[in-house]
Amino acid sequence: MYLFAGASLWGNEVEYKIVREVARGGMGAIYRAEDRVHRRIVAIKEACLDPACGGNLKQIRERLIFEMRALMPLDHPNIPKVYEQFTRYENAYLVMEFIEGQTLQKIQEQTVAARQRLEEARVLGWAIQVLDALAYLHGQPKPIIHRDIKPENLILSIDGRVVLVDFGLMKQVERQLESGPLIHAVGTIEFAPPEQYAESGAHTDHRSDIYSLGASMYYLLAGHLPPRAVDRMLPMSMSVPLKRGTLTRINPTVTPRIEAIIFKAMELEPEERFQSAREMREAICPSRRFIPLPF
């Protein structure tokens, strides 16, 4: 069941008035809505689990709700605040802070349309904020992996924060309900690491998010999509390597040091990437060494 503008949706003792649909995917949608009790604008993520899918739908729904609830205690400036989670009409709903601003995808499209390139310093400022959020998520007692980092899921808010949105919860559900070919990935194919492909048989962890952030940085600085991991894994992958000098040639503001950091984040083997968000942040912005001055 999808909601329409003007419809009411009841949460846990809170009435939400749907303002408009913001986005829709294969098995869910995101709405802008008004919280009639607290008088605030919120984002509502709706997960529609069709009973016609059959199989282990009950277990999948329970897993989805469990992962939604795991987001509720999070408190970080670069992650939307989660207000509540509930189920209605056999669907699962997650109510979050609505982030006013533009996605980095939209900013990039506007920059390319103006025949310009985003400057390295600006992209690094965004990346550092995302890495801070990832260090927080990955450092939870039960680490939380985003699984779908891409410019479309990074919003530059009106107060200057880069906010990480749209955790890949439904991507996992779709993977469990479908059996796809090698190119079916949990995440967006151009930004997904090889271990996220449905038939890779590999295990995803926090380093998967690091790959996706590296691919996002590549896209923002180059102005075009990075080589896909699925292509780089093929026997003839010599035609699509990450060539040294690619970014520095396309974008004159990119330094060789930052290009090397991005390429390291995008290594096909997780062991070859940065092993934590903190390590990648330190590589981008090394800790300053303070020298005590004499009195």
C-alpha positions as CSV (number, residue, x, y, z in Angstrom):
1,M,0.0,0.0,0.0
2,Y,1.4,3.4,-1.0
3,L,0.2,6.6,0.6
4,F,-1.1,9.7,-1.2
5,A,-0.9,13.4,-0.4
6,G,-3.4,14.4,2.3
7,A,-3.7,10.9,3.7
8,S,-3.3,10.4,7.5
9,L,-1.1,7.7,9.0
10,W,-1.2,6.9,12.7
11,G,2.1,5.9,14.4
12,N,2.5,5.2,18.1
13,E,0.0,7.8,19.4
14,V,1.1,10.3,16.7
15,E,-0.9,11.3,13.6
16,Y,1.1,12.0,10.4
17,K,-0.4,14.0,7.5
18,I,1.3,13.0,4.2
19,V,2.5,16.1,2.3
20,R,4.0,14.4,-0.7
21,E,5.9,11.4,-2.0
22,V,9.6,12.1,-2.1
23,A,10.9,8.9,-3.7
24,R,9.7,5.4,-4.6
25,G,11.6,2.2,-5.0
26,G,10.7,-1.4,-5.9
27,M,9.4,-2.2,-2.5
28,G,9.0,1.0,-0.6
29,A,8.7,4.8,-0.6
30,I,9.7,7.9,1.3
31,Y,7.3,10.6,2.2
32,R,7.4,14.2,3.5
33,A,4.9,14.4,6.2
34,E,3.6,16.6,9.0
35,D,3.8,15.4,12.6
36,R,0.5,16.8,13.9
37,V,1.4,16.2,17.6
38,H,4.9,17.8,17.7
39,R,4.2,20.2,14.8
40,R,7.3,19.3,12.8
41,I,8.1,18.1,9.3
42,V,9.3,14.5,9.1
43,A,10.4,11.9,6.6
44,I,8.6,8.6,6.7
45,K,10.2,5.5,5.1
46,E,7.7,2.9,4.1
47,A,8.6,-0.7,3.5
48,C,5.9,-2.6,1.6
49,L,6.3,-6.4,2.0
50,D,3.9,-8.0,-0.5
51,P,2.4,-11.3,1.0
52,A,2.4,-12.6,-2.6
53,C,6.2,-13.0,-2.3
54,G,5.6,-15.9,0.1
55,G,8.6,-17.8,1.4
56,N,10.1,-16.6,4.6
57,L,8.3,-13.3,4.5
58,K,7.6,-13.3,8.2
59,Q,11.3,-13.7,9.1
60,I,12.3,-11.0,6.6
61,R,9.7,-8.6,8.1
62,E,11.0,-9.3,11.6
63,R,14.6,-8.8,10.5
64,L,13.7,-5.5,8.7
65,I,11.9,-4.2,11.8
66,F,14.8,-5.2,14.0
67,E,17.2,-3.3,11.8
68,M,14.9,-0.3,11.7
69,R,14.7,-0.2,15.5
70,A,18.5,-0.5,15.7
71,L,18.7,3.0,14.2
72,M,16.5,4.6,16.8
73,P,19.2,5.2,19.5
74,L,21.6,6.8,17.1
75,D,22.6,10.4,17.9
76,H,25.1,12.0,15.5
77,P,24.9,15.4,13.6
78,N,25.5,13.7,10.2
79,I,22.8,11.1,10.7
80,P,19.0,11.9,10.7
81,K,17.4,11.5,14.1
82,V,14.9,8.6,14.2
83,Y,11.7,9.4,16.0
84,E,9.8,6.1,15.9
85,Q,9.1,2.8,14.2
86,F,5.8,1.1,13.7
87,T,3.9,-1.3,11.5
88,R,0.5,-0.7,9.7
89,Y,-1.3,-2.5,7.0
90,E,1.4,-5.2,7.0
91,N,4.0,-2.5,6.2
92,A,6.9,-1.3,8.2
93,Y,7.4,2.5,8.8
94,L,10.4,4.5,10.0
95,V,9.9,8.1,11.0
96,M,12.9,10.4,10.8
97,E,14.1,13.9,10.8
98,F,13.4,15.6,7.4
99,I,16.7,17.1,6.1
100,E,16.2,20.2,4.1
101,G,18.9,20.7,1.4
102,Q,20.3,19.3,-1.8
103,T,21.8,15.9,-2.5
104,L,25.5,15.8,-3.6
105,Q,24.2,14.1,-6.7
106,K,22.1,17.2,-7.6
107,I,25.0,19.5,-6.7
108,Q,27.3,17.5,-9.0
109,E,24.7,17.6,-11.9
110,Q,24.5,21.4,-11.6
111,T,28.2,21.7,-11.6
112,V,28.6,19.6,-14.7
113,A,25.8,21.5,-16.4
114,A,27.8,24.7,-15.8
115,R,30.9,23.0,-17.4
116,Q,32.8,23.1,-14.1
117,R,34.4,20.7,-11.6
118,L,33.9,20.5,-7.9
119,E,37.1,21.5,-6.1
120,E,39.0,19.0,-4.1
121,A,38.8,21.0,-0.8
122,R,35.0,21.1,-1.0
123,V,34.7,17.3,-1.6
124,L,37.2,16.6,1.2
125,G,35.1,18.7,3.6
126,W,32.1,16.6,2.7
127,A,34.0,13.3,2.9
128,I,35.4,14.0,6.4
129,Q,31.8,14.5,7.7
130,V,30.7,11.2,6.1
131,L,33.8,9.5,7.6
132,D,32.9,10.8,11.1
133,A,29.4,9.4,10.7
134,L,30.8,6.0,9.5
135,A,33.2,5.9,12.4
136,Y,30.2,6.4,14.7
137,L,28.0,3.8,12.9
138,H,30.8,1.2,12.6
139,G,31.8,1.7,16.3
140,Q,28.4,0.8,17.7
141,P,28.3,-2.3,20.0
142,K,26.6,-4.0,17.0
143,P,28.2,-2.3,14.1
144,I,25.8,-0.7,11.6
145,I,26.8,-0.9,7.9
146,H,25.0,1.6,5.6
147,R,25.4,-0.5,2.4
148,D,24.2,2.1,-0.1
149,I,26.5,5.2,0.2
150,K,26.3,7.3,-3.0
151,P,25.9,11.0,-3.8
152,E,22.2,10.6,-4.0
153,N,22.1,9.5,-0.4
154,L,24.2,12.3,0.9
155,I,22.4,15.6,1.6
156,L,24.0,18.9,2.1
157,S,21.7,20.5,4.6
158,I,20.9,24.2,4.7
159,D,23.0,24.5,7.9
160,G,26.1,23.0,6.1
161,R,26.0,19.5,7.4
162,V,26.4,16.5,5.1
163,V,23.8,14.0,6.3
164,L,23.9,10.3,5.4
165,V,20.3,9.1,4.6
166,D,18.5,6.1,3.2
167,F,20.2,3.2,5.0
168,G,20.0,0.2,2.6
169,L,17.4,-1.8,4.6
170,M,15.1,-2.5,1.7
171,K,18.1,-3.5,-0.5
172,Q,18.7,-6.4,1.8
173,V,15.0,-7.4,1.7
174,E,15.0,-7.3,-2.1
175,R,18.1,-9.5,-2.2
176,Q,16.4,-12.1,0.0
177,L,13.2,-12.1,-2.1
178,E,15.0,-12.3,-5.4
179,S,17.7,-14.4,-7.0
180,G,19.4,-12.2,-9.4
181,P,22.5,-12.5,-11.7
182,L,25.9,-11.4,-10.8
183,I,25.2,-7.7,-11.5
184,H,22.3,-7.7,-8.9
185,A,23.9,-5.9,-6.0
186,V,22.9,-4.7,-2.5
187,G,23.4,-1.1,-3.2
188,T,23.8,0.9,-6.4
189,I,26.0,-0.9,-8.9
190,E,28.4,2.0,-9.7
191,F,29.2,2.6,-6.1
192,A,28.9,-1.0,-4.7
193,P,32.1,-3.0,-3.8
194,P,32.5,-6.5,-5.3
195,E,31.5,-8.3,-2.0
196,Q,28.0,-6.7,-2.2
197,Y,27.1,-8.5,-5.4
198,A,24.4,-11.1,-4.8
199,E,26.4,-14.1,-6.1
200,S,29.9,-13.1,-4.9
201,G,29.6,-15.3,-1.8
202,A,31.7,-12.7,0.1
203,H,31.0,-11.1,3.4
204,T,30.2,-7.4,3.7
205,D,31.5,-5.3,6.5
206,H,32.5,-1.8,7.4
207,R,35.1,-1.8,4.5
208,S,32.2,-2.1,2.1
209,D,31.1,1.4,3.1
210,I,34.6,2.7,2.6
211,Y,34.7,1.5,-1.0
212,S,31.3,3.2,-1.7
213,L,32.6,6.5,-0.2
214,G,35.7,6.3,-2.3
215,A,33.6,5.7,-5.4
216,S,31.4,8.6,-4.5
217,M,34.4,10.9,-4.1
218,Y,35.7,9.7,-7.5
219,Y,32.4,10.6,-9.1
220,L,32.2,14.0,-7.5
221,L,35.7,15.0,-8.5
222,A,35.7,13.4,-12.0
223,G,32.2,14.4,-13.0
224,H,31.4,10.9,-14.3
225,L,30.8,7.5,-12.8
226,P,33.8,5.4,-11.7
227,P,34.6,2.1,-13.3
228,R,32.2,-0.5,-11.9
229,A,33.6,-3.2,-9.6
230,V,31.8,-5.9,-11.7
231,D,33.7,-4.8,-14.8
232,R,37.0,-4.6,-13.0
233,M,36.6,-8.2,-11.8
234,L,36.2,-9.6,-15.3
235,P,39.1,-11.4,-17.0
236,M,39.5,-8.5,-19.5
237,S,39.5,-5.9,-16.7
238,M,42.8,-4.5,-17.9
239,S,40.6,-2.1,-20.0
240,V,39.0,-0.6,-16.9
241,P,41.7,-0.1,-14.2
242,L,42.0,2.7,-11.9
243,K,44.9,4.5,-13.6
244,R,47.2,6.8,-11.7
245,G,46.8,10.3,-12.9
246,T,43.2,9.8,-14.0
247,L,41.6,12.2,-11.5
248,T,44.5,14.7,-11.5
249,R,44.2,15.0,-15.3
250,I,40.4,15.4,-15.3
251,N,40.2,17.8,-12.4
252,P,43.3,20.1,-11.9
253,T,42.3,20.7,-8.3
254,V,42.9,17.1,-7.3
255,T,46.3,16.3,-5.9
256,P,48.1,13.0,-6.4
257,R,47.9,12.3,-2.6
258,I,44.1,12.5,-2.6
259,E,43.8,10.5,-5.8
260,A,45.9,7.7,-4.2
261,I,43.6,7.8,-1.1
262,I,40.5,7.4,-3.3
263,F,42.0,4.6,-5.2
264,K,43.0,2.8,-2.0
265,A,39.5,3.1,-0.7
266,M,38.3,1.5,-4.0
267,E,40.5,-1.5,-4.0
268,L,38.7,-4.7,-5.0
269,E,40.0,-6.7,-2.1
270,P,38.8,-5.4,1.3
271,E,42.2,-6.1,2.9
272,E,43.8,-3.6,0.5
273,R,41.5,-0.8,1.5
274,F,41.6,1.5,4.6
275,Q,40.6,-0.8,7.4
276,S,38.5,1.8,9.2
277,A,36.8,5.1,8.6
278,R,39.1,6.7,11.2
279,E,42.2,5.4,9.2
280,M,40.8,7.0,6.0
281,R,40.0,10.2,7.8
282,E,43.6,10.4,9.2
283,A,45.0,9.8,5.7
284,I,42.9,12.7,4.3
285,C,43.4,15.0,7.3
286,P,46.4,14.0,9.4
287,S,46.3,15.0,13.1
288,R,48.1,18.2,13.7
289,R,51.2,18.1,15.8
290,F,51.3,20.9,18.3
291,I,54.6,22.3,19.4
292,P,54.6,23.8,22.9
293,L,55.9,27.4,22.8
294,P,58.1,28.8,25.6
295,F,56.5,31.0,28.1
